[in-house]
């Protein structure tokens, strides 16, 4: 049986192991014990000033969030999103900080995406890894291959709602400004971990701002 060079469990397992090693070695990072997923939290990863700057950039550049062709479903993802300028020195520094935080090379990381959820907006349950049977895989496989780690940073406190929940893992996180979340989308053996299914719950009161950065098996782009 041949190994798919864009979805190689051996390489993905290695990246998962390296991420776990880096995160656990950092005294500022909290490992959240869970039998279903590898999950970590870094409180106050971003300063209030950095959060405010990113919120301004998101408000300036956001357009309605999209889904891959063939996967769209009414009401599934109702937020607004924007890609951060990868040539902006502030964003370059942030890229490097996030990559270093989980022990990944910046060249494996996607462009940082900013997201805004107003009252009632949500992102229903989904996986961040790619389903290789889906039509979009033919595009993504040569664009860096499978996704390994996800990092997310909350930019503000939300008055009510807007939690990020992992139903299969019975885990939920309330938005707190500056807090970074990191989770491995693969199992320790480098296969897609279906227990990483997660949802951005509807915001009940206020607005939620986050940035998300995904990492690939191979060089991105």
C-alpha positions as CSV (number, residue, x, y, z in Angstrom):
1,X,0.0,0.0,0.0
2,X,1.5,3.3,-1.1
3,X,1.7,6.3,1.3
4,X,0.1,9.5,0.2
5,X,2.9,12.1,0.3
6,X,0.3,14.8,1.2
7,X,-1.4,12.8,4.0
8,X,1.4,10.8,5.6
9,X,0.6,9.4,9.1
10,X,4.3,9.0,9.9
11,X,5.0,12.7,9.3
12,X,1.8,13.8,10.9
13,X,2.6,11.7,14.0
14,X,6.0,13.3,14.2
15,X,4.6,16.8,14.0
16,X,2.1,15.9,16.7
17,X,4.8,14.6,19.0
18,X,7.0,17.6,18.5
19,X,4.1,19.9,19.2
20,X,3.2,18.1,22.4
21,X,6.8,18.1,23.5
22,X,7.2,21.9,22.9
23,X,3.9,22.8,24.6
24,X,4.5,20.6,27.7
25,X,8.0,22.1,28.2
26,X,6.5,25.6,28.4
27,X,5.6,26.6,32.0
28,X,3.2,29.2,30.7
29,X,1.1,26.5,28.9
30,X,-1.6,24.5,30.6
31,X,-2.2,21.0,29.4
32,X,-5.9,20.1,29.6
33,X,-6.1,16.4,30.3
34,X,-8.5,14.7,28.0
35,X,-8.7,11.1,26.8
36,X,-10.0,12.2,23.4
37,X,-7.8,15.0,22.2
38,X,-4.4,16.7,22.8
39,X,-5.4,20.1,24.0
40,X,-3.4,23.1,25.5
41,X,-4.2,26.6,26.7
42,X,-1.8,29.6,27.1
43,X,-3.4,32.4,29.1
44,X,-2.4,36.0,28.2
45,X,-0.5,34.9,25.1
46,X,-1.4,38.2,23.5
47,X,-1.3,41.6,25.2
48,X,-4.4,43.8,25.4
49,X,-2.7,46.2,22.9
50,X,-2.0,43.4,20.4
51,X,-5.6,42.2,20.7
52,X,-7.0,45.7,20.1
53,X,-4.8,46.1,17.0
54,X,-6.0,42.8,15.6
55,X,-9.6,43.7,16.2
56,X,-9.2,46.9,14.2
57,X,-7.6,44.9,11.3
58,X,-10.5,42.4,11.4
59,X,-13.2,45.1,11.4
60,X,-11.4,46.8,8.5
61,X,-11.0,43.7,6.3
62,X,-13.8,41.3,7.1
63,X,-16.1,39.8,4.5
64,X,-18.7,37.1,5.0
65,X,-17.0,33.8,5.9
66,X,-17.0,31.1,3.2
67,X,-17.0,27.3,3.0
68,X,-15.4,24.9,0.5
69,X,-17.5,24.5,-2.7
70,X,-19.8,21.6,-2.3
71,X,-19.9,21.8,1.5
72,X,-21.9,25.0,1.9
73,X,-25.0,24.8,4.1
74,X,-27.3,27.7,5.0
75,X,-26.6,28.9,8.5
76,X,-23.6,26.7,9.0
77,X,-20.9,29.4,9.2
78,X,-22.3,32.9,9.6
79,X,-19.3,34.9,10.8
80,X,-17.1,37.4,8.9
81,X,-13.5,36.6,8.2
82,X,-10.3,38.1,6.7
83,X,-6.8,37.0,6.0
84,X,-4.1,39.0,7.7
85,X,-1.4,40.6,5.5
86,X,1.5,38.2,5.6
87,X,3.9,41.1,4.7
88,X,3.0,43.2,7.7
89,X,5.9,43.2,10.2
90,X,3.3,42.9,13.1
91,X,1.8,39.9,11.5
92,X,5.1,38.3,10.6
93,X,6.2,38.6,14.3
94,X,2.9,37.1,15.4
95,X,3.3,34.2,12.8
96,X,6.7,33.4,14.3
97,X,5.5,33.6,17.9
98,X,2.6,31.2,17.2
99,X,4.8,28.8,15.3
100,X,7.4,28.8,18.0
101,X,4.8,28.2,20.6
102,X,3.9,24.8,19.2
103,X,7.3,23.9,17.8
104,X,6.4,24.1,14.1
105,X,8.2,25.8,11.3
106,X,6.6,29.0,10.0
107,X,6.7,27.7,6.4
108,X,4.2,25.0,7.4
109,X,1.7,27.5,8.6
110,X,-1.2,29.0,6.8
111,X,-1.9,32.8,6.7
112,X,-3.5,34.0,10.0
113,X,-7.2,34.3,9.6
114,X,-9.2,36.8,11.6
115,X,-12.9,36.1,12.4
116,X,-15.7,38.1,13.9
117,X,-19.0,36.8,15.3
118,X,-21.8,39.2,16.0
119,X,-24.9,38.3,18.1
120,X,-26.5,35.1,16.8
121,X,-23.6,34.2,14.5
122,X,-21.9,30.8,14.8
123,X,-19.8,28.1,13.1
124,X,-21.5,24.7,13.4
125,X,-19.7,21.5,14.3
126,X,-16.8,20.8,11.9
127,X,-13.3,19.3,11.7
128,X,-10.2,21.4,10.8
129,X,-8.4,18.4,9.2
130,X,-9.2,17.7,5.6
131,X,-11.5,14.9,4.6
132,X,-9.5,13.3,1.7
133,X,-12.7,11.9,0.1
134,X,-14.0,15.5,-0.4
135,X,-13.7,17.3,-3.7
136,X,-11.7,20.2,-2.1
137,X,-8.8,17.7,-1.2
138,X,-7.6,17.8,-4.8
139,X,-6.8,21.5,-4.3
140,X,-5.5,21.3,-0.8
141,X,-3.3,18.2,-1.1
142,X,-0.8,20.1,-3.2
143,X,-1.2,23.3,-1.2
144,X,0.5,21.9,1.9
145,X,-1.2,18.7,2.4
146,X,-3.1,17.6,5.5
147,X,-3.6,20.0,8.5
148,X,-1.9,18.9,11.7
149,X,-2.3,21.5,14.5
150,X,-4.8,24.3,15.0
151,X,-4.1,27.4,17.0
152,X,-6.7,29.9,18.0
153,X,-6.5,33.1,20.0
154,X,-9.4,34.9,21.6
155,X,-9.1,38.7,21.3
156,X,-11.8,39.8,23.6
157,X,-14.1,38.7,26.4
158,X,-17.6,37.9,25.2
159,X,-20.5,38.9,27.4
160,X,-22.5,35.8,26.8
161,X,-22.2,32.8,24.5
162,X,-19.6,32.3,21.8
163,X,-17.9,29.3,23.5
164,X,-15.7,26.9,21.5
165,X,-17.0,23.5,22.2
166,X,-15.8,19.9,21.4
167,X,-18.8,17.8,21.9
168,X,-17.1,14.4,21.5
169,X,-14.5,15.4,24.1
170,X,-17.0,17.0,26.4
171,X,-14.8,20.1,26.5
172,X,-15.8,23.8,26.2
173,X,-13.8,27.0,26.4
174,X,-15.2,30.4,27.2
175,X,-13.6,33.3,25.2
176,X,-11.0,35.3,27.3
177,X,-9.0,38.0,25.7
178,X,-5.4,37.0,24.8
179,X,-5.9,33.3,25.5
180,X,-4.4,30.9,22.9
181,X,-5.8,27.4,22.3
182,X,-3.8,24.7,20.6
183,X,-5.0,21.2,19.6
184,X,-3.7,18.4,17.5
185,X,-6.1,17.4,14.7
186,X,-4.4,14.0,14.4
187,X,-4.3,11.0,16.7
188,X,-0.8,10.1,18.2
189,X,-0.5,7.7,15.2
190,X,-1.0,10.5,12.7
191,X,-4.5,9.7,11.5
192,X,-7.4,12.2,11.6
193,X,-8.9,12.5,15.1
194,X,-12.6,12.7,14.6
195,X,-13.0,13.7,18.3
196,X,-11.6,17.1,17.4
197,X,-15.1,18.0,16.0
198,X,-15.8,21.5,17.3
199,X,-18.2,24.3,17.1
200,X,-18.2,28.1,17.6
201,X,-21.4,28.4,19.6
202,X,-23.7,31.3,18.8
203,X,-22.9,34.6,20.4
204,X,-25.8,35.6,22.7
205,X,-24.6,39.0,23.8
206,X,-21.7,41.1,22.5
207,X,-19.2,40.3,19.7
208,X,-16.5,37.7,19.5
209,X,-13.2,38.3,17.8
210,X,-10.6,35.5,17.2
211,X,-7.6,34.7,15.1
212,X,-6.9,31.2,13.8
213,X,-3.8,29.7,12.4
214,X,-3.6,26.2,10.9
215,X,-0.5,24.1,10.3
216,X,0.1,21.7,7.4
217,X,2.1,18.5,7.0
218,X,4.2,20.1,4.2
219,X,5.2,23.6,3.2
220,X,2.1,25.7,2.8
221,X,1.2,27.5,-0.4
